[in-house]
Amino acid sequence: MEEKLRQFQGKKIDVNCGNAALFRGTVEGIENGLLMLRDEDDDVTFLCVGKIIAITECSQAATRPGFIGQK
């Protein structure tokens, strides 16, 4: 799993750790069985690699909420 996670270094991913435990962030590093994710608020979360069930790469398309103007 650590080898697969290293392929996502610097990319934004979703990490599923079971039930409702879903984490999103940019992969900052993997060391000693811990995955370090940085979220959009610049907070860092450390996850145990052995508890990860699934990983998904996020699309980089930015969504901007708001109104669509008509001319």
DRENBAZA-905175 format. One record per atom (N, C-alpha, C): atom name; chain; x, y, z; residue in one letter; residue number from 1. Coordinates in Angstrom, 2 decimals. Atoms other than C-alpha are relative to their C-alpha. Layout:
<nodes>
+------+-------+---------+---------+---------+-----+-----+
: atom : chain :      xx :      yy :      zz : res :   n :
+------+-------+---------+---------+---------+-----+-----+
:   CA :     A :       X :       Y :       Z :   a : NUM :
...
+------+-------+---------+---------+---------+-----+-----+
</nodes>
This chain:
<nodes>
+------+-------+---------+---------+---------+-----+-----+
: atom : chain :      xx :      yy :      zz : res :   n :
+------+-------+---------+---------+---------+-----+-----+
:    N :     A :    0.83 :   -1.20 :    0.00 :   m :   1 :
:   CA :     A :    0.00 :    0.00 :    0.00 :   m :   1 :
:    C :     A :    0.87 :    1.26 :    0.00 :   m :   1 :
:    N :     A :   -0.87 :   -1.18 :   -0.04 :   e :   2 :
:   CA :     A :    2.84 :    2.43 :    0.82 :   e :   2 :
:    C :     A :    0.57 :    0.31 :   -1.38 :   e :   2 :
:    N :     A :   -0.56 :   -0.20 :    1.35 :   e :   3 :
:   CA :     A :    4.34 :    1.91 :   -2.65 :   e :   3 :
:    C :     A :   -1.04 :    0.65 :   -0.92 :   e :   3 :
:    N :     A :    1.09 :   -0.58 :    0.81 :   k :   4 :
:   CA :     A :    0.97 :    2.70 :   -4.29 :   k :   4 :
:    C :     A :   -0.24 :    1.45 :    0.41 :   k :   4 :
:    N :     A :    0.22 :   -1.36 :   -0.48 :   l :   5 :
:   CA :     A :    0.52 :    5.80 :   -2.11 :   l :   5 :
:    C :     A :    1.11 :    0.94 :   -0.45 :   l :   5 :
:    N :     A :   -1.10 :   -0.84 :    0.47 :   r :   6 :
:   CA :     A :    3.96 :    7.08 :   -3.15 :   r :   6 :
:    C :     A :   -0.22 :    0.49 :   -1.43 :   r :   6 :
:    N :     A :    0.32 :   -0.40 :    1.36 :   q :   7 :
:   CA :     A :    2.65 :    7.24 :   -6.72 :   q :   7 :
:    C :     A :   -0.90 :    1.24 :   -0.03 :   q :   7 :
:    N :     A :    0.91 :   -1.15 :   -0.10 :   f :   8 :
:   CA :     A :    0.17 :    9.89 :   -5.53 :   f :   8 :
:    C :     A :    0.67 :    1.20 :    0.68 :   f :   8 :
:    N :     A :   -0.72 :   -1.09 :   -0.65 :   q :   9 :
:   CA :     A :    2.86 :   12.14 :   -3.98 :   q :   9 :
:    C :     A :   -0.31 :    1.33 :   -0.70 :   q :   9 :
:    N :     A :    0.32 :   -1.32 :    0.55 :   g :  10 :
:   CA :     A :    1.78 :   15.78 :   -4.46 :   g :  10 :
:    C :     A :   -1.36 :    0.11 :   -0.66 :   g :  10 :
:    N :     A :    1.32 :   -0.01 :    0.62 :   k :  11 :
:   CA :     A :   -1.67 :   14.80 :   -5.78 :   k :  11 :
:    C :     A :   -1.08 :   -0.01 :    1.08 :   k :  11 :
:    N :     A :    1.14 :   -0.05 :   -0.91 :   k :  12 :
:   CA :     A :   -5.08 :   15.32 :   -4.17 :   k :  12 :
:    C :     A :   -0.76 :   -1.32 :   -0.10 :   k :  12 :
:    N :     A :    0.69 :    1.29 :   -0.02 :   i :  13 :
:   CA :     A :   -6.77 :   12.07 :   -3.10 :   i :  13 :
:    C :     A :   -1.07 :   -0.02 :    1.08 :   i :  13 :
:    N :     A :    0.96 :    0.36 :   -1.04 :   d :  14 :
:   CA :     A :   -9.73 :   10.74 :   -1.14 :   d :  14 :
:    C :     A :    0.46 :   -1.32 :    0.58 :   d :  14 :
:    N :     A :   -0.42 :    1.22 :   -0.70 :   v :  15 :
:   CA :     A :   -8.84 :    8.11 :    1.46 :   v :  15 :
:    C :     A :   -1.18 :   -0.50 :    0.83 :   v :  15 :
:    N :     A :    1.10 :    0.63 :   -0.73 :   n :  16 :
:   CA :     A :  -11.52 :    5.74 :    2.78 :   n :  16 :
:    C :     A :    0.59 :   -0.95 :    1.03 :   n :  16 :
:    N :     A :   -0.48 :    0.86 :   -1.08 :   c :  17 :
:   CA :     A :  -10.80 :    4.15 :    6.15 :   c :  17 :
:    C :     A :   -1.14 :   -0.79 :    0.64 :   c :  17 :
:    N :     A :    1.12 :    0.79 :   -0.50 :   g :  18 :
:   CA :     A :  -14.19 :    2.46 :    6.60 :   g :  18 :
:    C :     A :   -1.15 :    0.85 :    0.49 :   g :  18 :
:    N :     A :    1.25 :   -0.67 :   -0.41 :   n :  19 :
:   CA :     A :  -17.77 :    3.37 :    7.47 :   n :  19 :
:    C :     A :   -0.08 :    1.42 :   -0.56 :   n :  19 :
:    N :     A :    0.12 :   -1.39 :    0.45 :   a :  20 :
:   CA :     A :  -17.99 :    7.17 :    7.31 :   a :  20 :
:    C :     A :    1.32 :    0.74 :    0.10 :   a :  20 :
:    N :     A :   -1.31 :   -0.63 :   -0.14 :   a :  21 :
:   CA :     A :  -14.25 :    7.83 :    7.69 :   a :  21 :
:    C :     A :    0.61 :    0.25 :   -1.37 :   a :  21 :
:    N :     A :   -0.52 :   -0.38 :    1.30 :   l :  22 :
:   CA :     A :  -13.30 :    9.67 :    4.50 :   l :  22 :
:    C :     A :    0.83 :    1.27 :    0.18 :   l :  22 :
:    N :     A :   -0.91 :   -1.13 :   -0.12 :   f :  23 :
:   CA :     A :  -10.35 :   12.04 :    4.26 :   f :  23 :
:    C :     A :    0.42 :    0.45 :   -1.39 :   f :  23 :
:    N :     A :   -0.44 :   -0.56 :    1.28 :   r :  24 :
:   CA :     A :   -9.38 :   14.36 :    1.39 :   r :  24 :
:    C :     A :    1.17 :    0.93 :    0.26 :   r :  24 :
:    N :     A :   -1.14 :   -0.89 :   -0.13 :   g :  25 :
:   CA :     A :   -6.06 :   16.06 :    0.93 :   g :  25 :
:    C :     A :    1.08 :   -0.34 :   -1.01 :   g :  25 :
:    N :     A :   -1.15 :    0.19 :    0.86 :   t :  26 :
:   CA :     A :   -2.78 :   16.33 :   -0.91 :   t :  26 :
:    C :     A :    1.03 :   -0.85 :    0.73 :   t :  26 :
:    N :     A :   -0.98 :    0.90 :   -0.61 :   v :  27 :
:   CA :     A :   -0.26 :   13.56 :   -0.25 :   v :  27 :
:    C :     A :    1.31 :    0.76 :    0.19 :   v :  27 :
:    N :     A :   -1.24 :   -0.68 :   -0.34 :   e :  28 :
:   CA :     A :    2.68 :   15.18 :    1.53 :   e :  28 :
:    C :     A :    1.14 :   -0.97 :    0.21 :   e :  28 :
:    N :     A :   -1.05 :    0.99 :   -0.22 :   g :  29 :
:   CA :     A :    4.55 :   12.00 :    2.40 :   g :  29 :
:    C :     A :   -0.53 :   -1.26 :    0.66 :   g :  29 :
:    N :     A :    0.30 :    1.28 :   -0.63 :   i :  30 :
:   CA :     A :    4.54 :    8.41 :    3.62 :   i :  30 :
:    C :     A :    1.26 :   -0.44 :    0.72 :   i :  30 :
:    N :     A :   -1.17 :    0.39 :   -0.77 :   e :  31 :
:   CA :     A :    6.85 :    7.34 :    6.42 :   e :  31 :
:    C :     A :   -0.41 :   -0.82 :    1.21 :   e :  31 :
:    N :     A :    0.23 :    0.87 :   -1.16 :   n :  32 :
:   CA :     A :    6.90 :    4.54 :    9.01 :   n :  32 :
:    C :     A :   -1.47 :   -0.40 :    0.15 :   n :  32 :
:    N :     A :    1.38 :    0.46 :   -0.05 :   g :  33 :
:   CA :     A :    3.39 :    3.37 :    8.10 :   g :  33 :
:    C :     A :   -1.04 :    1.09 :    0.16 :   g :  33 :
:    N :     A :    0.93 :   -1.13 :   -0.11 :   l :  34 :
:   CA :     A :    1.83 :    6.85 :    8.25 :   l :  34 :
:    C :     A :   -0.08 :    0.77 :   -1.30 :   l :  34 :
:    N :     A :    0.24 :   -0.85 :    1.15 :   l :  35 :
:   CA :     A :    0.29 :    8.81 :    5.39 :   l :  35 :
:    C :     A :   -0.28 :    1.40 :    0.50 :   l :  35 :
:    N :     A :    0.21 :   -1.37 :   -0.40 :   m :  36 :
:   CA :     A :    0.48 :   12.58 :    5.73 :   m :  36 :
:    C :     A :   -0.78 :    0.71 :   -1.10 :   m :  36 :
:    N :     A :    0.87 :   -0.73 :    0.94 :   l :  37 :
:   CA :     A :   -2.38 :   14.50 :    4.04 :   l :  37 :
:    C :     A :   -0.14 :    1.45 :    0.46 :   l :  37 :
:    N :     A :    0.22 :   -1.42 :   -0.29 :   r :  38 :
:   CA :     A :   -2.66 :   18.30 :    3.83 :   r :  38 :
:    C :     A :   -1.30 :    0.42 :   -0.68 :   r :  38 :
:    N :     A :    1.29 :   -0.39 :    0.57 :   d :  39 :
:   CA :     A :   -6.20 :   19.65 :    3.36 :   d :  39 :
:    C :     A :    0.02 :    1.44 :   -0.49 :   d :  39 :
:    N :     A :    0.06 :   -1.35 :    0.58 :   e :  40 :
:   CA :     A :   -7.37 :   22.91 :    1.77 :   e :  40 :
:    C :     A :    0.17 :    1.11 :    1.02 :   e :  40 :
:    N :     A :   -0.22 :   -0.99 :   -1.06 :   d :  41 :
:   CA :     A :   -7.20 :   24.70 :    5.13 :   d :  41 :
:    C :     A :    1.43 :   -0.03 :    0.52 :   d :  41 :
:    N :     A :   -1.42 :    0.16 :   -0.34 :   d :  42 :
:   CA :     A :   -3.50 :   23.73 :    5.33 :   d :  42 :
:    C :     A :    0.20 :   -0.79 :    1.30 :   d :  42 :
:    N :     A :   -0.13 :    0.87 :   -1.16 :   d :  43 :
:   CA :     A :   -4.20 :   21.34 :    8.25 :   d :  43 :
:    C :     A :    0.57 :   -1.34 :   -0.46 :   d :  43 :
:    N :     A :   -0.63 :    1.28 :    0.33 :   v :  44 :
:   CA :     A :   -2.21 :   18.10 :    8.30 :   v :  44 :
:    C :     A :   -0.66 :   -1.11 :    0.80 :   v :  44 :
:    N :     A :    0.57 :    1.18 :   -0.63 :   t :  45 :
:   CA :     A :   -3.76 :   14.70 :    9.04 :   t :  45 :
:    C :     A :    0.94 :   -1.17 :   -0.25 :   t :  45 :
:    N :     A :   -0.82 :    1.19 :    0.13 :   f :  46 :
:   CA :     A :   -1.73 :   11.56 :    9.71 :   f :  46 :
:    C :     A :   -0.91 :   -1.22 :    0.09 :   f :  46 :
:    N :     A :    0.83 :    1.20 :    0.04 :   l :  47 :
:   CA :     A :   -3.38 :    8.25 :    8.77 :   l :  47 :
:    C :     A :    0.87 :   -1.24 :    0.01 :   l :  47 :
:    N :     A :   -0.69 :    1.29 :   -0.03 :   c :  48 :
:   CA :     A :   -2.28 :    4.70 :    9.52 :   c :  48 :
:    C :     A :   -0.25 :   -0.70 :   -1.34 :   c :  48 :
:    N :     A :    0.12 :    0.62 :    1.32 :   v :  49 :
:   CA :     A :   -1.58 :    3.08 :    6.14 :   v :  49 :
:    C :     A :   -0.73 :   -1.34 :    0.09 :   v :  49 :
:    N :     A :    0.63 :    1.31 :   -0.17 :   g :  50 :
:   CA :     A :   -2.75 :   -0.31 :    7.46 :   g :  50 :
:    C :     A :   -1.51 :    0.05 :    0.15 :   g :  50 :
:    N :     A :    1.45 :   -0.15 :   -0.18 :   k :  51 :
:   CA :     A :   -6.27 :    1.06 :    8.09 :   k :  51 :
:    C :     A :   -0.71 :    0.49 :   -1.25 :   k :  51 :
:    N :     A :    0.60 :   -0.53 :    1.23 :   i :  52 :
:   CA :     A :   -6.81 :    2.38 :    4.56 :   i :  52 :
:    C :     A :   -0.66 :   -1.12 :   -0.80 :   i :  52 :
:    N :     A :    0.76 :    0.98 :    0.78 :   i :  53 :
:   CA :     A :   -9.47 :    0.51 :    2.58 :   i :  53 :
:    C :     A :    0.07 :    0.33 :   -1.49 :   i :  53 :
:    N :     A :    0.01 :   -0.39 :    1.41 :   a :  54 :
:   CA :     A :   -9.56 :    2.53 :   -0.66 :   a :  54 :
:    C :     A :    0.56 :    1.41 :   -0.16 :   a :  54 :
:    N :     A :   -0.48 :   -1.34 :    0.34 :   i :  55 :
:   CA :     A :   -7.91 :    5.52 :   -2.33 :   i :  55 :
:    C :     A :   -0.50 :    0.36 :   -1.39 :   i :  55 :
:    N :     A :    0.49 :   -0.49 :    1.28 :   t :  56 :
:   CA :     A :   -9.24 :    7.64 :   -5.19 :   t :  56 :
:    C :     A :    0.65 :    1.34 :   -0.28 :   t :  56 :
:    N :     A :   -0.57 :   -1.29 :    0.37 :   e :  57 :
:   CA :     A :   -7.47 :   10.42 :   -7.05 :   e :  57 :
:    C :     A :   -1.13 :    0.96 :   -0.33 :   e :  57 :
:    N :     A :    1.03 :   -1.02 :    0.23 :   c :  58 :
:   CA :     A :   -9.56 :   13.61 :   -7.08 :   c :  58 :
:    C :     A :    0.28 :    0.71 :   -1.31 :   c :  58 :
:    N :     A :   -0.18 :   -0.81 :    1.20 :   s :  59 :
:   CA :     A :  -10.16 :   15.56 :  -10.25 :   s :  59 :
:    C :     A :    0.44 :    1.39 :    0.44 :   s :  59 :
:    N :     A :   -0.51 :   -1.32 :   -0.35 :   q :  60 :
:   CA :     A :   -8.43 :   18.93 :  -10.26 :   q :  60 :
:    C :     A :   -0.93 :    1.12 :   -0.44 :   q :  60 :
:    N :     A :    0.94 :   -1.02 :    0.44 :   a :  61 :
:   CA :     A :  -11.46 :   20.71 :  -11.70 :   a :  61 :
:    C :     A :   -0.56 :    0.76 :    1.21 :   a :  61 :
:    N :     A :    0.50 :   -0.82 :   -1.11 :   a :  62 :
:   CA :     A :  -12.36 :   23.59 :   -9.40 :   a :  62 :
:    C :     A :   -1.46 :    0.34 :   -0.23 :   a :  62 :
:    N :     A :    1.40 :   -0.40 :    0.10 :   t :  63 :
:   CA :     A :  -16.02 :   24.19 :   -8.69 :   t :  63 :
:    C :     A :   -0.16 :    1.31 :    0.76 :   t :  63 :
:    N :     A :    0.22 :   -1.29 :   -0.62 :   r :  64 :
:   CA :     A :  -17.14 :   27.69 :   -7.90 :   r :  64 :
:    C :     A :   -1.49 :    0.22 :    0.15 :   r :  64 :
:    N :     A :    1.43 :   -0.20 :   -0.19 :   p :  65 :
:   CA :     A :  -20.55 :   28.04 :   -6.33 :   p :  65 :
:    C :     A :   -0.39 :    1.45 :   -0.26 :   p :  65 :
:    N :     A :    0.49 :   -1.35 :    0.25 :   g :  66 :
:   CA :     A :  -22.65 :   31.00 :   -7.28 :   g :  66 :
:    C :     A :   -1.11 :   -0.02 :   -1.03 :   g :  66 :
:    N :     A :    1.09 :   -0.13 :    0.96 :   f :  67 :
:   CA :     A :  -25.24 :   32.28 :   -9.65 :   f :  67 :
:    C :     A :    0.55 :    0.09 :   -1.42 :   f :  67 :
:    N :     A :   -0.35 :   -0.11 :    1.42 :   i :  68 :
:   CA :     A :  -25.11 :   31.97 :  -13.41 :   i :  68 :
:    C :     A :   -0.79 :    1.17 :   -0.55 :   i :  68 :
:    N :     A :    0.68 :   -1.20 :    0.51 :   g :  69 :
:   CA :     A :  -25.87 :   35.32 :  -14.95 :   g :  69 :
:    C :     A :   -0.54 :   -0.21 :   -1.41 :   g :  69 :
:    N :     A :    0.57 :    0.05 :    1.33 :   q :  70 :
:   CA :     A :  -28.08 :   35.72 :  -17.98 :   q :  70 :
:    C :     A :    0.10 :    1.37 :   -0.64 :   q :  70 :
:    N :     A :   -0.12 :   -1.28 :    0.70 :   k :  71 :
:   CA :     A :  -27.58 :   38.39 :  -20.59 :   k :  71 :
:    C :     A :   -1.19 :    0.23 :   -0.87 :   k :  71 :
+------+-------+---------+---------+---------+-----+-----+
</nodes>
